Every structure is written in structure tokens, then in C-alpha cells.
Amino acid sequence: MSEKITTLLNELVETSKNGELGFKAAAEDAKNPQLKSVFASRASDCASGAAELQALVSQLGGKPEDSGTVAGAVHRGWLNLKAAVTGRSDLSILEECEKGEDVAKKNYGDALKEPLPENVRAVVQKQYDGVLKNHDQIRDLRNEYRAAEKA
């Protein structure tokens, strides 16, 4: 059971690391200073979440992951290529961030469907609640930018 839980937690570490790296890239590329700040804050939150999960993996006797997934790297690589070709607007950055948050929502939601010890469930639930909050904030910002673009 412990190995299954550490594997699940390591998958969430990768999800958090992907979020951290994605939000860092978004902060670098965003034009609006307020968005830069939001993205930098989200990157920091993801880093903290990953560290918390890594500590849990260690407590359970596992070896914590320390990087994102190949899929996350490929996605960021695609974003960089797309940016070089088209130039990234703040709206397009928000749309890509929302896609990343959709993945995080799914991964955390799936994790919560598994039988977890209460201490682990509490951490995963707390982080899932944060993911939902992040997703909604990014979605709302995206909607604002879409509306402004149409105006």
C-alpha cells in the first residue's frame, strides 16, 4: 500500500512541478504586470505544494520526484515554439494556463478517489482545493481578457 501511495504522490509532485514551470514561463511572457504577479504567485504555490508532497513521500519511505513530466516539458516546448511563431498575447497565455490547471484538477481529483491514509488525504484535499481556486482565478481572468478583446 505504501508503494502505491508514494507513486500516486510522486505523480502529484510531477503535476505540481509542471504547474510551477508553466506558471514561471507564463510570468516571463506576460505583458501585464498584474498577470506577471499572479503567475509568479501561482508558480510559488505550486513549488510549495510539490515540496509538501515530497516530504510526505520521504516520510512514507519513498524517493520523491524532483521534476515535472516529459509531457509537461513537451507542452512547454510547444508553447515556446508557438510563441516564437505567433507571439503570445496575455489571453493566449491565460488559455494555456487554464489547460494546465484542467490537468491538475483531473490528477488531484483522480488521486482523491483512491484509498488514502487520513494524513495524506488531508494534504491532497487541501492542495486540490488550491488547484480549484487557481483554476477559477485563471478562468475568470481569461474571461475578462476575452471580453476586453471583443470590446
N, CA and C atoms as an extended XYZ file, in Angstrom:
453
Properties=species:S:1:pos:R:3:atomname:S:1:resname:S:1:resid:I:1 pbc="F F F"
N         0.831       -1.205        0.000 N   MET     1
C         0.000        0.000        0.000 CA  MET     1
C         0.864        1.253        0.000 C   MET     1
N         1.933        1.250        0.780 N   SER     2
C         2.804        2.412        0.888 CA  SER     2
C         3.443        2.757       -0.458 C   SER     2
N         3.841        1.729       -1.218 N   GLU     3
C         4.453        1.992       -2.526 CA  GLU     3
C         3.438        2.602       -3.489 C   GLU     3
N         2.205        2.124       -3.441 N   LYS     4
C         1.161        2.672       -4.305 CA  LYS     4
C         0.907        4.141       -3.957 C   LYS     4
N         0.909        4.447       -2.683 N   ILE     5
C         0.663        5.822       -2.243 CA  ILE     5
C         1.825        6.726       -2.633 C   ILE     5
N         3.055        6.247       -2.475 N   THR     6
C         4.196        7.090       -2.870 CA  THR     6
C         4.199        7.324       -4.377 C   THR     6
N         3.804        6.329       -5.140 N   THR     7
C         3.714        6.510       -6.597 CA  THR     7
C         2.672        7.576       -6.926 C   THR     7
N         1.512        7.487       -6.299 N   LEU     8
C         0.456        8.465       -6.514 CA  LEU     8
C         0.929        9.868       -6.113 C   LEU     8
N         1.576        9.972       -4.960 N   LEU     9
C         2.074       11.271       -4.502 CA  LEU     9
C         3.140       11.815       -5.449 C   LEU     9
N         4.002       10.935       -5.950 N   ASN    10
C         5.025       11.384       -6.901 CA  ASN    10
C         4.406       11.882       -8.201 C   ASN    10
N         3.303       11.281       -8.602 N   GLU    11
C         2.597       11.785       -9.788 CA  GLU    11
C         2.073       13.200       -9.526 C   GLU    11
N         1.616       13.448       -8.311 N   LEU    12
C         1.158       14.790       -7.958 CA  LEU    12
C         2.330       15.768       -7.841 C   LEU    12
N         3.490       15.270       -7.400 N   VAL    13
C         4.698       16.113       -7.391 CA  VAL    13
C         4.983       16.571       -8.820 C   VAL    13
N         4.931       15.624       -9.763 N   GLU    14
C         5.173       15.970      -11.167 CA  GLU    14
C         4.147       16.984      -11.661 C   GLU    14
N         2.901       16.802      -11.286 N   THR    15
C         1.850       17.750      -11.668 CA  THR    15
C         2.177       19.138      -11.117 C   THR    15
N         2.586       19.190       -9.859 N   SER    16
C         2.923       20.474       -9.229 CA  SER    16
C         4.142       21.105       -9.873 C   SER    16
N         5.138       20.299      -10.172 N   LYS    17
C         6.344       20.816      -10.832 CA  LYS    17
C         6.013       21.344      -12.229 C   LYS    17
N         5.148       20.616      -12.956 N   ASN    18
C         4.713       21.111      -14.262 CA  ASN    18
C         4.035       22.470      -14.109 C   ASN    18
N         3.174       22.596      -13.095 N   GLY    19
C         2.498       23.866      -12.847 CA  GLY    19
C         3.483       24.970      -12.516 C   GLY    19
N         4.442       24.655      -11.661 N   GLU    20
C         5.455       25.645      -11.290 CA  GLU    20
C         6.197       26.155      -12.525 C   GLU    20
N         6.681       25.236      -13.337 N   LEU    21
C         7.451       25.621      -14.521 CA  LEU    21
C         6.579       26.343      -15.545 C   LEU    21
N         5.338       25.880      -15.709 N   GLY    22
C         4.422       26.534      -16.639 CA  GLY    22
C         4.084       27.953      -16.210 C   GLY    22
N         3.805       28.130      -14.917 N   PHE    23
C         3.482       29.469      -14.426 CA  PHE    23
C         4.701       30.388      -14.454 C   PHE    23
N         5.899       29.843      -14.225 N   LYS    24
C         7.117       30.666      -14.350 CA  LYS    24
C         7.261       31.170      -15.773 C   LYS    24
N         7.049       30.283      -16.742 N   ALA    25
C         7.137       30.685      -18.150 CA  ALA    25
C         6.069       31.733      -18.464 C   ALA    25
N         4.863       31.538      -17.934 N   ALA    26
C         3.786       32.499      -18.162 CA  ALA    26
C         4.141       33.864      -17.574 C   ALA    26
N         4.741       33.867      -16.384 N   ALA    27
C         5.138       35.126      -15.746 CA  ALA    27
C         6.183       35.856      -16.584 C   ALA    27
N         7.090       35.095      -17.172 N   GLU    28
C         8.128       35.711      -18.006 CA  GLU    28
C         7.537       36.306      -19.277 C   GLU    28
N         6.526       35.658      -19.846 N   ASP    29
C         5.985       36.060      -21.141 CA  ASP    29
C         4.846       37.065      -21.056 C   ASP    29
N         4.171       37.133      -19.924 N   ALA    30
C         3.025       38.037      -19.803 CA  ALA    30
C         3.470       39.489      -19.940 C   ALA    30
N         2.604       40.279      -20.532 N   LYS    31
C         2.901       41.700      -20.706 CA  LYS    31
C         2.360       42.533      -19.546 C   LYS    31
N         1.197       42.173      -19.044 N   ASN    32
C         0.544       42.913      -17.979 CA  ASN    32
C         1.247       42.615      -16.645 C   ASN    32
N         1.710       43.653      -15.942 N   PRO    33
C         2.414       43.440      -14.668 CA  PRO    33
C         1.569       42.707      -13.622 C   PRO    33
N         0.254       42.962      -13.611 N   GLN    34
C        -0.628       42.274      -12.662 CA  GLN    34
C        -0.652       40.773      -12.964 C   GLN    34
N        -0.726       40.412      -14.243 N   LEU    35
C        -0.698       38.998      -14.622 CA  LEU    35
C         0.634       38.366      -14.260 C   LEU    35
N         1.724       39.090      -14.506 N   LYS    36
C         3.051       38.576      -14.140 CA  LYS    36
C         3.077       38.198      -12.661 C   LYS    36
N         2.485       39.072      -11.841 N   SER    37
C         2.443       38.839      -10.396 CA  SER    37
C         1.578       37.623      -10.055 C   SER    37
N         0.422       37.506      -10.696 N   VAL    38
C        -0.459       36.361      -10.457 CA  VAL    38
C         0.267       35.063      -10.824 C   VAL    38
N         0.886       35.045      -11.999 N   PHE    39
C         1.577       33.836      -12.449 CA  PHE    39
C         2.756       33.495      -11.540 C   PHE    39
N         3.506       34.495      -11.106 N   ALA    40
C         4.642       34.241      -10.207 CA  ALA    40
C         4.148       33.672       -8.873 C   ALA    40
N         3.046       34.197       -8.392 N   SER    41
C         2.460       33.693       -7.143 CA  SER    41
C         2.006       32.246       -7.302 C   SER    41
N         1.355       31.942       -8.430 N   ARG    42
C         0.911       30.565       -8.684 CA  ARG    42
C         2.121       29.633       -8.793 C   ARG    42
N         3.190       30.080       -9.426 N   ALA    43
C         4.398       29.248       -9.526 CA  ALA    43
C         4.938       28.930       -8.136 C   ALA    43
N         4.945       29.934       -7.276 N   SER    44
C         5.416       29.741       -5.898 CA  SER    44
C         4.517       28.762       -5.144 C   SER    44
N         3.200       28.892       -5.326 N   ASP    45
C         2.259       27.972       -4.682 CA  ASP    45
C         2.496       26.535       -5.147 C   ASP    45
N         2.724       26.373       -6.433 N   CYS    46
C         2.980       25.023       -6.974 CA  CYS    46
C         4.272       24.447       -6.393 C   CYS    46
N         5.294       25.280       -6.273 N   ALA    47
C         6.569       24.826       -5.700 CA  ALA    47
C         6.379       24.388       -4.249 C   ALA    47
N         5.609       25.168       -3.495 N   SER    48
C         5.337       24.807       -2.093 CA  SER    48
C         4.563       23.500       -2.005 C   SER    48
N         3.587       23.343       -2.893 N   GLY    49
C         2.802       22.102       -2.918 CA  GLY    49
C         3.674       20.904       -3.231 C   GLY    49
N         4.557       21.053       -4.208 N   ALA    50
C         5.464       19.953       -4.565 CA  ALA    50
C         6.350       19.587       -3.376 C   ALA    50
N         6.878       20.590       -2.678 N   ALA    51
C         7.745       20.335       -1.520 CA  ALA    51
C         6.983       19.596       -0.417 C   ALA    51
N         5.746       19.992       -0.198 N   GLU    52
C         4.924       19.329        0.821 CA  GLU    52
C         4.694       17.858        0.457 C   GLU    52
N         4.418       17.602       -0.809 N   LEU    53
C         4.211       16.223       -1.268 CA  LEU    53
C         5.503       15.421       -1.197 C   LEU    53
N         6.616       16.041       -1.562 N   GLN    54
C         7.912       15.361       -1.495 CA  GLN    54
C         8.233       14.944       -0.060 C   GLN    54
N         7.898       15.802        0.900 N   ALA    55
C         8.126       15.467        2.305 CA  ALA    55
C         7.276       14.261        2.711 C   ALA    55
N         6.046       14.208        2.230 N   LEU    56
C         5.182       13.063        2.530 CA  LEU    56
C         5.764       11.777        1.945 C   LEU    56
N         6.243       11.846        0.715 N   VAL    57
C         6.847       10.666        0.077 CA  VAL    57
C         8.027       10.182        0.914 C   VAL    57
N         8.855       11.103        1.357 N   SER    58
C        10.008       10.729        2.193 CA  SER    58
C         9.563       10.095        3.504 C   SER    58
N         8.532       10.666        4.132 N   GLN    59
C         8.017       10.113        5.387 CA  GLN    59
C         7.516        8.689        5.206 C   GLN    59
N         7.008        8.402        4.008 N   LEU    60
C         6.493        7.064        3.722 CA  LEU    60
C         7.591        6.112        3.244 C   LEU    60
N         8.833        6.604        3.237 N   GLY    61
C         9.962        5.759        2.860 CA  GLY    61
C        10.244        5.691        1.375 C   GLY    61
N         9.601        6.572        0.606 N   GLY    62
C         9.818        6.571       -0.838 CA  GLY    62
C        10.858        7.589       -1.264 C   GLY    62
N        11.192        7.554       -2.544 N   LYS    63
C        12.117        8.527       -3.129 CA  LYS    63
C        11.283        9.565       -3.876 C   LYS    63
N        11.296       10.818       -3.405 N   PRO    64
C        10.461       11.835       -4.035 CA  PRO    64
C        10.952       12.225       -5.435 C   PRO    64
N         9.993       12.444       -6.331 N   GLU    65
C        10.300       13.001       -7.646 CA  GLU    65
C        10.805       14.417       -7.445 C   GLU    65
N        11.628       14.879       -8.379 N   ASP    66
C        12.115       16.246       -8.253 CA  ASP    66
C        11.971       17.055       -9.534 C   ASP    66
N        11.200       16.534      -10.482 N   SER    67
C        10.997       17.289      -11.721 CA  SER    67
C         9.596       17.026      -12.256 C   SER    67
N         9.229       17.777      -13.272 N   GLY    68
C         7.946       17.588      -13.937 CA  GLY    68
C         8.006       16.406      -14.889 C   GLY    68
N         6.936       16.202      -15.608 N   THR    69
C         6.847       15.071      -16.526 CA  THR    69
C         7.383       15.447      -17.903 C   THR    69
N         7.664       14.423      -18.677 N   VAL    70
C         8.058       14.634      -20.064 CA  VAL    70
C         6.925       15.335      -20.816 C   VAL    70
N         5.691       14.922      -20.553 N   ALA    71
C         4.541       15.546      -21.216 CA  ALA    71
C         4.484       17.041      -20.901 C   ALA    71
N         4.770       17.398      -19.659 N   GLY    72
C         4.781       18.809      -19.280 CA  GLY    72
C         5.873       19.573      -20.008 C   GLY    72
N         7.038       18.965      -20.142 N   ALA    73
C         8.144       19.599      -20.863 CA  ALA    73
C         7.796       19.761      -22.339 C   ALA    73
N         7.170       18.743      -22.904 N   VAL    74
C         6.760       18.820      -24.308 CA  VAL    74
C         5.739       19.945      -24.491 C   VAL    74
N         4.786       20.043      -23.574 N   HIS    75
C         3.770       21.094      -23.658 CA  HIS    75
C         4.432       22.471      -23.596 C   HIS    75
N         5.380       22.653      -22.650 N   ARG    76
C         6.072       23.936      -22.557 CA  ARG    76
C         6.896       24.196      -23.809 C   ARG    76
N         7.509       23.151      -24.371 N   GLY    77
C         8.261       23.302      -25.614 CA  GLY    77
C         7.360       23.743      -26.754 C   GLY    77
N         6.158       23.167      -26.829 N   TRP    78
C         5.189       23.556      -27.838 CA  TRP    78
C         4.790       25.013      -27.648 C   TRP    78
N         4.589       25.422      -26.397 N   LEU    79
C         4.229       26.811      -26.135 CA  LEU    79
C         5.333       27.750      -26.589 C   LEU    79
N         6.583       27.359      -26.337 N   ASN    80
C         7.701       28.206      -26.744 CA  ASN    80
C         7.783       28.309      -28.262 C   ASN    80
N         7.580       27.196      -28.956 N   LEU    81
C         7.590       27.209      -30.414 CA  LEU    81
C         6.439       28.070      -30.931 C   LEU    81
N         5.259       27.866      -30.372 N   LYS    82
C         4.088       28.632      -30.774 CA  LYS    82
C         4.326       30.126      -30.535 C   LYS    82
N         4.957       30.452      -29.412 N   ALA    83
C         5.235       31.852      -29.089 CA  ALA    83
C         6.208       32.458      -30.090 C   ALA    83
N         7.208       31.694      -30.497 N   ALA    84
C         8.191       32.202      -31.451 CA  ALA    84
C         7.540       32.500      -32.795 C   ALA    84
N         6.555       31.713      -33.147 N   VAL    85
C         5.897       31.871      -34.444 CA  VAL    85
C         4.830       32.964      -34.390 C   VAL    85
N         4.023       32.984      -33.333 N   THR    86
C         2.864       33.871      -33.312 CA  THR    86
C         2.974       35.029      -32.331 C   THR    86
N         3.884       34.967      -31.394 N   GLY    87
C         3.898       35.966      -30.327 CA  GLY    87
C         2.754       35.649      -29.378 C   GLY    87
N         3.006       35.643      -28.104 N   ARG    88
C         1.976       35.236      -27.153 CA  ARG    88
C         1.291       36.453      -26.574 C   ARG    88
N        -0.013       36.468      -26.693 N   SER    89
C        -0.794       37.511      -26.036 CA  SER    89
C        -1.087       37.051      -24.615 C   SER    89
N        -1.436       37.993      -23.768 N   ASP    90
C        -1.802       37.621      -22.405 CA  ASP    90
C        -3.003       36.678      -22.412 C   ASP    90
N        -3.935       36.890      -23.340 N   LEU    91
C        -5.084       35.992      -23.437 CA  LEU    91
C        -4.642       34.571      -23.775 C   LEU    91
N        -3.746       34.416      -24.744 N   SER    92
C        -3.312       33.062      -25.105 CA  SER    92
C        -2.547       32.402      -23.964 C   SER    92
N        -1.805       33.185      -23.199 N   ILE    93
C        -1.089       32.642      -22.035 CA  ILE    93
C        -2.108       32.156      -20.998 C   ILE    93
N        -3.133       32.955      -20.750 N   LEU    94
C        -4.177       32.557      -19.799 CA  LEU    94
C        -4.878       31.284      -20.266 C   LEU    94
N        -5.147       31.185      -21.559 N   GLU    95
C        -5.802       29.983      -22.088 CA  GLU    95
C        -4.933       28.749      -21.869 C   GLU    95
N        -3.631       28.875      -22.082 N   GLU    96
C        -2.731       27.738      -21.872 CA  GLU    96
C        -2.621       27.394      -20.386 C   GLU    96
N        -2.585       28.401      -19.536 N   CYS    97
C        -2.543       28.147      -18.088 CA  CYS    97
C        -3.799       27.426      -17.629 C   CYS    97
N        -4.933       27.806      -18.194 N   GLU    98
C        -6.178       27.134      -17.811 CA  GLU    98
C        -6.133       25.665      -18.213 C   GLU    98
N        -5.570       25.365      -19.376 N   LYS    99
C        -5.430       23.964      -19.799 CA  LYS    99
C        -4.574       23.193      -18.799 C   LYS    99
N        -3.496       23.814      -18.345 N   GLY   100
C        -2.647       23.174      -17.341 CA  GLY   100
C        -3.393       22.933      -16.040 C   GLY   100
N        -4.205       23.901      -15.640 N   GLU   101
C        -4.982       23.743      -14.416 CA  GLU   101
C        -6.060       22.671      -14.575 C   GLU   101
N        -6.580       22.504      -15.798 N   ASP   102
C        -7.535       21.409      -16.052 CA  ASP   102
C        -6.869       20.060      -15.788 C   ASP   102
N        -5.625       19.916      -16.222 N   VAL   103
C        -4.885       18.672      -15.993 CA  VAL   103
C        -4.671       18.461      -14.492 C   VAL   103
N        -4.285       19.523      -13.794 N   ALA   104
C        -4.073       19.414      -12.349 CA  ALA   104
C        -5.371       19.024      -11.635 C   ALA   104
N        -6.484       19.627      -12.032 N   LYS   105
C        -7.779       19.270      -11.433 CA  LYS   105
C        -8.061       17.785      -11.606 C   LYS   105
N        -7.849       17.277      -12.804 N   LYS   106
C        -8.105       15.869      -13.075 CA  LYS   106
C        -7.187       14.984      -12.235 C   LYS   106
N        -5.894       15.309      -12.211 N   ASN   107
C        -4.940       14.471      -11.481 CA  ASN   107
C        -5.238       14.432       -9.983 C   ASN   107
N        -5.536       15.584       -9.403 N   TYR   108
C        -5.861       15.619       -7.974 CA  TYR   108
C        -7.203       14.944       -7.700 C   TYR   108
N        -8.179       15.181       -8.577 N   GLY   109
C        -9.482       14.531       -8.417 CA  GLY   109
C        -9.361       13.018       -8.461 C   GLY   109
N        -8.554       12.517       -9.409 N   ASP   110
C        -8.331       11.073       -9.504 CA  ASP   110
C        -7.650       10.539       -8.241 C   ASP   110
N        -6.682       11.299       -7.729 N   ALA   111
C        -5.963       10.866       -6.521 CA  ALA   111
C        -6.916       10.736       -5.335 C   ALA   111
N        -7.860       11.658       -5.242 N   LEU   112
C        -8.793       11.639       -4.114 CA  LEU   112
C        -9.795       10.490       -4.194 C   LEU   112
N        -9.882        9.837       -5.338 N   LYS   113
C       -10.755        8.666       -5.471 CA  LYS   113
C       -10.096        7.405       -4.915 C   LYS   113
N        -8.798        7.489       -4.630 N   GLU   114
C        -8.049        6.345       -4.124 CA  GLU   114
C        -8.156        6.271       -2.597 C   GLU   114
N        -8.013        5.058       -2.049 N   PRO   115
C        -7.981        4.940       -0.580 CA  PRO   115
C        -6.640        5.494       -0.072 C   PRO   115
N        -6.714        6.532        0.736 N   LEU   116
C        -5.504        7.189        1.245 CA  LEU   116
C        -5.561        7.262        2.766 C   LEU   116
N        -4.395        7.167        3.417 N   PRO   117
C        -4.377        7.413        4.864 CA  PRO   117
C        -4.873        8.848        5.128 C   PRO   117
N        -5.484        9.057        6.260 N   GLU   118
C        -6.106       10.359        6.548 CA  GLU   118
C        -5.125       11.520        6.436 C   GLU   118
N        -3.879       11.351        6.927 N   ASN   119
C        -2.916       12.462        6.862 CA  ASN   119
C        -2.580       12.810        5.411 C   ASN   119
N        -2.487       11.791        4.558 N   VAL   120
C        -2.198       12.015        3.145 CA  VAL   120
C        -3.416       12.637        2.465 C   VAL   120
N        -4.598       12.098        2.752 N   ARG   121
C        -5.836       12.628        2.164 CA  ARG   121
C        -5.998       14.100        2.519 C   ARG   121
N        -5.681       14.484        3.739 N   ALA   122
C        -5.833       15.873        4.171 CA  ALA   122
C        -4.950       16.799        3.333 C   ALA   122
N        -3.717       16.391        3.078 N   VAL   123
C        -2.797       17.205        2.279 CA  VAL   123
C        -3.280       17.279        0.832 C   VAL   123
N        -3.651       16.141        0.257 N   VAL   124
C        -4.106       16.106       -1.139 CA  VAL   124
C        -5.382       16.930       -1.294 C   VAL   124
N        -6.304       16.828       -0.340 N   GLN   125
C        -7.544       17.608       -0.401 CA  GLN   125
C        -7.253       19.099       -0.320 C   GLN   125
N        -6.367       19.488        0.593 N   LYS   126
C        -6.013       20.910        0.741 CA  LYS   126
C        -5.413       21.434       -0.567 C   LYS   126
N        -4.527       20.636       -1.166 N   GLN   127
C        -3.913       21.075       -2.416 CA  GLN   127
C        -4.938       21.098       -3.553 C   GLN   127
N        -5.843       20.131       -3.572 N   TYR   128
C        -6.892       20.108       -4.589 CA  TYR   128
C        -7.762       21.362       -4.482 C   TYR   128
N        -8.095       21.745       -3.258 N   ASP   129
C        -8.866       22.970       -3.051 CA  ASP   129
C        -8.114       24.178       -3.625 C   ASP   129
N        -6.788       24.196       -3.452 N   GLY   130
C        -5.964       25.266       -4.021 CA  GLY   130
C        -5.956       25.234       -5.540 C   GLY   130
N        -5.909       24.031       -6.102 N   VAL   131
C        -5.956       23.880       -7.560 CA  VAL   131
C        -7.270       24.439       -8.097 C   VAL   131
N        -8.368       24.111       -7.428 N   LEU   132
C        -9.674       24.619       -7.867 CA  LEU   132
C        -9.707       26.149       -7.817 C   LEU   132
N        -9.162       26.714       -6.750 N   LYS   133
C        -9.121       28.171       -6.606 CA  LYS   133
C        -8.266       28.779       -7.717 C   LYS   133
N        -7.088       28.185       -7.969 N   ASN   134
C        -6.212       28.672       -9.038 CA  ASN   134
C        -6.923       28.602      -10.387 C   ASN   134
N        -7.543       27.454      -10.648 N   HIS   135
C        -8.230       27.265      -11.926 CA  HIS   135
C        -9.289       28.340      -12.123 C   HIS   135
N       -10.090       28.567      -11.093 N   ASP   136
C       -11.171       29.537      -11.208 CA  ASP   136
C       -10.628       30.958      -11.404 C   ASP   136
N        -9.541       31.280      -10.729 N   GLN   137
C        -8.937       32.601      -10.894 CA  GLN   137
C        -8.427       32.778      -12.327 C   GLN   137
N        -7.741       31.768      -12.845 N   ILE   138
C        -7.211       31.841      -14.208 CA  ILE   138
C        -8.370       31.902      -15.211 C   ILE   138
N        -9.392       31.095      -15.003 N   ARG   139
C       -10.564       31.103      -15.893 CA  ARG   139
C       -11.229       32.479      -15.899 C   ARG   139
N       -11.401       33.063      -14.711 N   ASP   140
C       -12.050       34.371      -14.619 CA  ASP   140
C       -11.214       35.450      -15.314 C   ASP   140
N        -9.900       35.399      -15.130 N   LEU   141
C        -9.015       36.348      -15.819 CA  LEU   141
C        -9.102       36.149      -17.328 C   LEU   141
N        -9.116       34.898      -17.757 N   ARG   142
C        -9.231       34.604      -19.185 CA  ARG   142
C       -10.519       35.187      -19.735 C   ARG   142
N       -11.612       35.010      -19.001 N   ASN   143
C       -12.902       35.554      -19.445 CA  ASN   143
C       -12.857       37.081      -19.545 C   ASN   143
N       -12.205       37.732      -18.588 N   GLU   144
C       -12.057       39.190      -18.635 CA  GLU   144
C       -11.287       39.613      -19.882 C   GLU   144
N       -10.196       38.906      -20.166 N   TYR   145
C        -9.366       39.248      -21.323 CA  TYR   145
C       -10.106       38.979      -22.630 C   TYR   145
N       -10.886       37.906      -22.675 N   ARG   146
C       -11.683       37.626      -23.882 CA  ARG   146
C       -12.709       38.739      -24.119 C   ARG   146
N       -13.382       39.143      -23.032 N   ALA   147
C       -14.394       40.188      -23.147 CA  ALA   147
C       -13.761       41.514      -23.598 C   ALA   147
N       -12.602       41.835      -23.052 N   ALA   148
C       -11.919       43.067      -23.416 CA  ALA   148
C       -11.467       43.045      -24.868 C   ALA   148
N       -11.061       41.862      -25.332 N   GLU   149
C       -10.598       41.729      -26.713 CA  GLU   149
C       -11.749       41.939      -27.694 C   GLU   149
N       -12.966       41.516      -27.304 N   LYS   150
C       -14.137       41.661      -28.177 CA  LYS   150
C       -14.700       43.080      -28.150 C   LYS   150
N       -14.396       43.811      -27.084 N   ALA   151
C       -14.966       45.162      -26.920 CA  ALA   151
C       -14.334       46.166      -27.875 C   ALA   151
